[in-house]
Amino acid sequence: MSDKRAKRVRYNLKKVSSRSRLSVFRSNNHLYAQVIDDVKGVTLASASTLEKDLVKSKSDRKELAELVGKNIAKRLIEKGIKDVAFDKGKYKYHGLIKILADSARTEGLNF
């Protein structure tokens, strides 16, 4: 089921948008976000809960998701990219995924 959703989401994103893709992955312990240029096949920026400043902080998962969203947005805006397509992959748009997306939007990303 989840693979089906991931393929459907990715297919529809690539069909309607030529923007770079903000892809999110969630493991049991960590949260990862990366922006991918599908035309060149290159990762433009990434952020995760494994970064040194986030590993040291004793925050709960919701706060960490918010920090990852802010970090990825700041890194993209520094590179001059404001418009991305949000690829939630196999996950439903709620919980940690929604928190990450909302914090990236408040930092200035458009999707």
Summary of the structure (lengths in Angstrom):
residues: 111
radius of gyration: 13.4
end to end distance: 25.3
largest distance: 40.5
contacts: 330
relative contact order: 0.21
helix: 44%
strand: 24%
